[in-house]
Amino acid sequence: MTTTSTTETTPVIPLPARAAALLTGLGALATAGSALMSWTYTDEFPGDLTYYGSPAGLQWLALTAGLLTLALLLATHGVRGLRWAAPTRSHNAVLLAAAGAFAVSWFSVIAIAVDLGGLANLDPGGWVAALGSLLAVVGALGLPLDRRTHVPVRILDRRLFLLLPAAPVVWFATHAVPEDKPVAPVLTALAGALVIAAAAVLLLQIGHLANSALRLGTVERPLPAARELPSWAEVLLIVLAFAIGLFAITFGIDTEYGELFTAYLLLAAAVVPALAKGGLLARLRALTVKYRPVTTGAAFAAAASFPFTQTSDQYTSVAANILIFATVALGLNIVVGLAGLLDLGYVAFLGVGAYAAALVSGSPASPIHVQFPFWAAMLTGAVVSMIFGVLIGAPTLRLRGDYLAIVTLGFGEIFRITMLNLNGTTGPKITNGSNGIPRIPDLQILGFDLGKPHTVLGVELGRFSNYYLLMLLVTALVVLVFARVGDSRIGRAWVAIREDETAAEAMGINGFRLKLLAFALGACLAGLAGTVQAHVSYTVTPDQYTFAEALPPNSAFLLAAVILGGMGTISGPLAGATLLFLIPKKLEFLSNYQLLAFGIALIVLMRVRPEGLIPNRRNQLEFHEAAIPAQLSGDTVALTKAGA
């Protein structure tokens, strides 16, 4: 029986294969070479891009993107010594890398022109980067690419396009209002919101048109057998991969200005899919599965090495807070990702743990004049949070869906308001109201004061470095609990409840009891992280535990971290929490528009990748079931969710 294929391998731009490869290679070389030239004649632009032969800031990203594009191009053409970089020989990997180089170069050029007041501020290096990256993309579009045979054009709701003329009209009208008028700030915020919304609509529609024109897809190619290597060499490759990952993450955390971090995100968004299309990530994944204990040890060692790469606590404090946020997101992942319970007030359990630890840790402002040792304070925070989880869950978990979400949202607000009212005036004096519990002393573990600098292996570790390493141990404990519970009989019962609670109960699963257990365990893990957060921040106040704010942690960001990263996985919430903490922290120049930009980004992500950044196989199949080929007669068996 003959079947019609839905994919093909053809170029987008009809060019001779050799000419396309030559254009791509020359463009990649030009992009990389531009990093050794001056991009602007003045040092007023952040990063000082005025030197020849000494890359800085954005130039390092252009150099990386250009060399990666060239390496993937050579790998797809079978050049000896580089074949490992693209085992699938897919030119789509080259196109993605070239697109990353283009995005970094053109963003840099536009940023220089905007910040300094025109393209006249560009030096030759900036022009070479822009033209070279454009040449690389044009050449890559002429390579044989994996494409779908037909993609229909999608047009957004025509009413949304009314934002395009409305945005500039409101913008110019706003600037005509004197700044001393009371209505000026409101109009400025409205104009900014309209401009961002109009830009989002325009970019989304351009994306749909580009998707229809390019028709990029995936032609399934089995990976060729990997070359047999000694065990020590394979282990060394795993260690090297984690070392490169540590360097990349450290670079992102250490970025000193918003333009550099934005370009870093653009490059990462292209490099990761490029390596996946080339098959390199699949090879690495196979190695990590083969040597799982080594992988776990290498991941922990790479994370523990981060403070030793820093010269101050400036960025280690960011990393410590990321771990706190990620640990709480993992706890929420038990409730949302495994059991399927929509909890919109989860940050309250973090607050319960923080307040419980603050009350018993010896703060002068605490009405309970006791000072528990570290292990007792941590146990107190975890147990009290678990008790609150049971007390809140027992009467509410018989609800489902939206009703449960409303109740949990109410619990989060009730907790915050209660902490405000326990101030000695409107209620008993326990939490000092809006002033919170300040001057929480630093932890001391076995005589080791985490609040003081210590020299380890010749490197001085400051206060936040100490708390980072402590929080890393807590995160490892939470990951272990999540992994063990998720693979247990209870974890499978949670998944059954998530998929269909009625069917699960018909099979003999006690839905209420298991949902209550998920609620209690998730609350306990959040309380565990809250005990460390109380000591890291020195002060616990009610305004730290709201539903939505411009900066995490809060309930909205926690839920977004789980969904963005990938529900039901371990690495997904960790990646989602890292991104959602870093992006607002690094892009503070967005000011009042952070939440708006955050909402637009979530909408676009849910449209493009609803299963999350690092999803499990089941979620991928559920969200992309329409993309699975229909079952064929004969010996061909289609992939289904049951056989995943």
N, C-alpha and C positions, 0 to 999 in steps of 0.2 A: 504494500500500500504506500502511495506517495503522499507526502504532507508538504504543506507550504510553510517555509520558514518565516518567522517574524523578525529576524535579524539579518544583517549583512555586514560585510567589511568593505567599506568604500570611503573615499575622502569627501570632505565637505566642499573643499575648493579643488577643482580638477587640475592638479599639477603633476608633472612627472615625479615619480617616487624619489629619484635622486635629487632633483631640484628642491623638493619639499624638505628632504632631510638636510640638504646643504643650508637652506634658509633657516631652518630650526637651529642647527648647530651654530651658524654665524650669529643669530640673534641671541642665543644663550651665552656665547662667548662675549658678545658686546655688553650684555647685561652684567655679567660677572666682572668684565674689565672696567666697567664704569665705576665700580667700587673703589678703584685705585686712582680715580680722578676727583677733582673738586666739583661739587654739585651746586654750590652757591659761594659768592665772593665774601659774604658777611657772616660773622659768627653769631648774629642775632637769632638765627634759627636754632632750636634746641639740638644739641649733639655736635655742633661745630663741624659741618661737612665741607670745610674750606681747604683741606689738605690733599696733596697728591701722594699716593703711595702709602697712605695710612687710613684705612677704612674706619668709620665710626658710626654707631647707631644704625640708621636706616641703610647705610651702605653695606653693613654686614649681612643684612637680610637679602639685599639684592645679589650680593656675592653668593650666598647660599642657594638662592633660587636659581641663579644662572648655572652654577655648577651641577645642581641636582638635575635640572632639565637636560644638560649635556650628558650626564652620566646615564640617565634613563634612555636617552636617544641611542647612545652607543650600546647599551644593554639590549635594547629591542632589536638591534641589528647584529647581535651575536658577537660583539667584540670580546675577545678572550680576556678574562680577568674581571669583566663587569657583568657577565650573564646572570650572576646571582642577584643583581639588583632588580631585575624584571623577569622572573622565571616564566610568566605567561606570554611574554613578548607582545603585550597589548600596547598599541600606540596611544590609547586613551590615557595611560599614565603619563606619557610625554606631554600631551595636551594639558592635562591638569597641572603639571609642574610649570609649564609655560604660562598658563593662566595665573598661577601664583606669582611668578616673576612680573607679569604684566600688572597685576593688582598692586604689588608692593611699589613698583617703579612709578606708576601713574599716580598712585595715592601720594607718594613722596613729592612728586613734581607739583601736584595740585596744592598740597599742604604748604610747600615753600612759597608758591605764588600767592596763596591766601594770606599767610602769616606776614610775608614781607612786602606785599602790595604789588604783585605783577610778575609775569614771566621774565621780565628784564633782569630779575635777580638770579636767574639760573646761570650756572657756569656750564662748560661743555659736558661735564660728567652727567649732569641731570638730563640733558638732551640725548646723550648716548644711551642712558638707561631707558628712557621712554621709547626711543625709536628701536633700540635693540630688542626690548621685550615685545613690542608690537610685531617686529619681524619674526620673532620666535613663535608667537601665536599664529600668525598667518601661515608659516611653514608647517606647524603642527596640524593645522586644519587641512593641509594638503596631503598628510600621511593617511594610509589606510586605517580607518577608525571603526570600532565596533559600533554599529548604529541600528536603530529600529527601522523597519521599512516604512512605517507611517505613524505620525503623531498628529492628531487633530489640533487645530488652533483653539486655545481657550481665551475667551474674552471675559474680563471681570464685569461685574454689574455696572452698567453704564452710568448709574447715578453716582458711583464713586469718582468718576472722572470729572464731576463738577468741582472736586477739590482742587484740580489743577489751575483753573482760572481764579478760583476764590482765594487761594493762598497768597499769590502776589498782590491782589487787590487789598486784602486785609493787612498784609505786611506794610505796604506803602501808606495805607490809611493810618496805621498805628504810629508810624514815624512822623506823621503830620501832627499828632497830638503832643502838646508840650509835656516834658517829663515831670513837671511839678503838679500836674493834674492827678487827682486820686485814682482816676480810672486808667491811667497809663500802665501800671504794672499788670492789671488784668488783661488789657488789650495786648500787651507784649507777650504774655503767656499764651493767649489765644492764638496770636499770629504764629508763634513758634510751634504750637501744637499743629496748626493747619499745615505749615510748611513740612513738618516731619511726616504727617499723615499723607500729604500729597506726594512726597518723595517715596514713601513706602508703596503707595498705589502704583506710581510710575515704575518703580523698580520691579514690583511683582509682575506687572503686565509685560515689561521688557523680558523678564525671566521666562514667562509663558511663551512669548514669541520666539525667543532664542531656543527654548526647548523644542518647539515645533520645527524650527529651521535646522537645528543641528541633529536632532533625532539620536542623540548619544544613548547607547544602551550597553548591554553586556553580552558578548558571545561566550558561552560556557566552554572553557578549555581546561582539560585536566592538567594539573601541575605535573611537569616532568619529574621523574624520580630524582630526589636530591642526591648529591654526591656523598658517598659514605665517608664519614669523618670519625676520628677517634673520639671517645667520650669526653676526654678533657678538652678537645677543641670545641665540641658542641656546648659544653658548659661555659667555656670562655666566650663564645658568641652570645650566650644569654646574658652574661655579666656585662659584656660590651654594650649590648642593646640597652640595658638598664642604665648604664653610665651615660649613654647618649641621651636617653630620656631625662635623666637627672639634669644634665646640662641644659636641655631645651626648656624644661620647666623652670629652672633657676633663672634662665635668661628672661623668661616672661615675667616672673615675679620681681626681678630686679630692674625692669624697665623704669626709667626715671621720668618719662613724660608721655602724655597721651598719644601723640603721633606715633611714637615708636611702638607702643603697645598695640595700637590699632593695626599697624602694618604687620606686627607679629601674629595677630589673630588672622589676618588675611592670608599670610603665608601658611600658617598651620592648617587653615581650612582647605588649602589646596594640596599641601604635602601629604597629609594623612590619607586622603582618598587616592592620591597618586600612587603611594606605596601599596595601598590595598589593591588597586587595579593591576599593578605590576606583579602582584603575587608575593611580594617580600613579607608582608605582614602575615600571610597564611603560612609561609615557611617558618617564621618566628613563632607563630602560635603552635605549630606542630612540635617545635622544640620545647616550648614551655609545658605542653601537655606531657611530653616524654619525660621531662625532668621537673616534675611539679615541686618537690621539696627544694630543689636548687632555685627555682623561679621564686618561690615564696621568700627564701632567704635573701636572694638578690634584690627583690623589691623592698624588703624591710631595710636592708643595708643601704640601698640608694636613698631611701627616705631619711634614714638616720644620718646620712652624710651631709644633708642640706645645711645644717648650721655651721659645719666646718668649711663651707664655701663662702661664708659671709664674713665681712670685716666689721659689721656692726649689727645691732638689733633692729635696724630700720625695717628690713624686710622679713626678718624672722618673726616679728610680731604678726605680720600678715599671714605667714605660713601657719603659725599657731592658731590663729582664729579660723583659718581655712579648715584645719583638722577638727576644731570644735564644731563648725558648721557641717562638715562632712559626716562626722560621727552621729550627730542628731539626724541628718538626712537618712543615714543607714537605719536608724531606729524607726523612722517614719516609713521606710521601705518595707518593714515587716508588716505594718498596718495597711499601707496602701498597695505595695507591690505584691505581697504574698497573699494577704487575707482579702484584699480588694475593698477595704473600708475607707471611705473618703473622709479624712480628718482635716478640718480647716482651723483647728485651734491647738495644733501639736506643740507650738512654741511654748505654751503654758507649762508643759511638763519640764521643759528646759528651765523655766523660771522657778518651778517648784523645787527642783534639785539645787539650783543656785541659791535660792533663799534659805533652804534647809541647811545647806553647808555654811552659808554666811552666818546664820544664827548660832551655830555651834563651833565656830572656828576662832573665837576669841576676839571678835570685833568690839571695840569700846562702845559702839552704838547699839549693840545687840542687848535686848532685855534679858536674854539667857546668858548669864555670866559664866560660861564654860568654854573650854578650849579643847576640843577633841583632837586626837592625833589624826594624821592624814587618812589612814585607812578607815577610821571610824567616821570621819566627816564624809568621806566618799560613800561609805555604806549607808549613812544616814540619808544623804541626798537621793541615792538610788532607791532605797526602801520607801521613803516618803513619796517619791514620784510614782512608784509602783502602786502604793496604796491609793493615791489619788486616781491612778488609771483604773483601778478596780471600782472605786466609788463612782467615778463618772461613767464607766462603761456598763456597770450592772443595770442601771435603769434606762440606758439609752441604746444599747446594742441590739435591742429587739427592733429598732427602726432600721430602715434601709435607704440607700441612695441619697436623694436630696435632703430628706428629713434628718438623716444622721449627720450630714454635712452642716445643716443649720444648727443642730444642737451642739456640735463640737465647736463651731464658730462662736456660739454663745458662751461656751465654757471658757474659751480663750479670753473673751472680753470680760467675763465675770472675774476671772483670776486677776487680770490687770486692775480692774476697778476695786476689787477687794484689797489688793496690796496698797492701793492709794488710800483707802479708807481706814486701814489699821494704823492710824497716825496718832492716837491718843486723844483726838478731838471728836471725830465721827465714829470712832470705834476704839478697841483696845490698842494700846501702844505696843506694837510688835514690829512693824516694818518701817516706821518713821515716814509713812506716806510717800510723797514725791521725792523726798530727800534720800530714800532708800537706806541701805546699810553700808556706810562707807568704811574706809580704813580696815579692810579685811587683811589680816597679816599674811605674809608669804608662807607657803608650805615648807615644812621641814621634814625630810624623810631620812631616817637613820642618821641624823645629825647633819644632813646635807641641806643647806638653806637654798631654796630655789630662787630667792630674791637677790642673791649675790652672785657676781661673776666668778667663774671657776675656770681654771686652765686645764684642758684635757688634750693630750697628745700635742702639746705645744700651741694649741689654739684657745684663745679666751672665749668662753661661752657666756653670754650675758643672761639677763633674767628671762627674756622671751625665748632664748635658745633652750634654757632649762625646762621651761614649761612646754615648749615644742616637743622635746624628747619625751616628757611625761605624757603628753597628749597622744604621741605616737604609740605608746604602749597601750593607752586606753582604746585607741582606734583599732589596734591589732586585736585586742580582746573582743571588741564589738564585731569585727569582721569574723573572728573565729566563732562567736555565738551565732551570727547570722548564717554562716556557711553550714554549721552543724545542724541548726534548727531547720534551715531550708531543705536539707537533704533527708531529714528525718520523716517519720510517719506523720508527725504533727504538721510539718511543712507541706507535705503532699495534701493533707486534709485542708490546709489553708488555701492552697491553689484550687482544690475542688470547690471550696466555698466561693472563691473569687469567680470561678467560671460559671457555676450555677448552684446557688445555695439550696434551692429546692431539690435538685437532683442529688446533691451531696447528702442532705438530710434523709432522703429516701433510701440511700445506701447505708444508713446507720451512723452517720457522722453527727455528733452533737454540735450543731452550728453555734449556738449561743455560748457554750462553754469555751469552744476553741476561739471564737472571736474575742471573748473576754481575755483569754490567755494572750492573744496577739496584742491587745490593747495594753495589758499590764506589762508585757515584756518590752514593747516599744517605749512605754513611759519610763520603765526602769533604765533603759539605755540612754534616754534623753537626760534623765536625772544624773546619771553617771557623768555625762559631759558637762552638765550644769555645775557640778561641784568644782571642776577645774576652771570653768569660765569665771566663776565668782572670784577665784584667787587671781586669775590673769588680769581681770579688769579692776581689781581692788574695790569696786563698788557695785552693788546690785540695786537697780532702780526699776520701777514698773514700766517706764517707757522703753525699756530694752526688749519687751516681750509683747509686741503688737501684732496685728494681723498683716499689715502691709506698711512698709517704709521704703525709703530710697536705698537703704543699706541693709543687708542681712545681718544676723539671722532674724527672720520673722516667719509666720506661718505660710504666707504666700510664696516667699522665696524657697522655703523648705519643700513645699509641695512641687514647686517648679523644678527644683534640683532633682527630685526623684523622677519626674516625668521627662525632663530634658535629658537626663543621663540614661534612663532606661529602667523601667519598673521591674522588680524581681531579680535584679542582678546586684553584684557587689561593686564592680568597677564603675557601673553607670552612675549611681548617686555620688560616688567619690569624684568622678569627672564633672558631673553637673554642678556639684557644690563648689568645686574649685573655680569653674568658669563664672558662676553667678556671684561669687565673692570678689573675684579679681576684676571683673568687668566694671561694676560700679565703682570699685576702689580706684581703678586706673583711669576711668573716664569721668572724673569729677567735673570736668569742664562742661558736661551736659547740664549740670546744676538742676534746675527745676524740671527738666525734661527727661530725667533718668527713668522714672516710672513709665512715662509714655513710650520711650524708646524700648524699654524692657517689654512692655505689652505688645508692641509691634513685632519685636523679634520673636516672641513666643508664638504669635499668630503665624508668622512666616515659617517658623520651624515646624509647627504642628501641620502645616500644609505640605511642607517638603519632606519631613521625616517624622511622622507621627509616632513611630515606635521608639524614638529616642536615639541618642548618639551611640550608645553601646547596648543594643537590645539583646534579649535572648531570642532563640530561634522561633519559639512559639509566637511571640509578639510580631516578629517580622512576617511570618506567614499570615497572621490575622489581619495585619494592616495592608498587606500587599497580596491578598488572595486573588485579586483580579489579574495580577501579573503572572500567576502560576499557569502554565499551559494546560489546556484541557486534556483529559485523559484520552489516549489514543487506543485504537483497537490493536490486536496482535500482541506482540511481546513487549511493547513499550508501555511502561507504567509511569504515570505522572506523579510528581511529588505532591503529597497532600499533608495536611496538618497531622493526621494520624501517623504518618510515616516519617515525620520530622525527627 
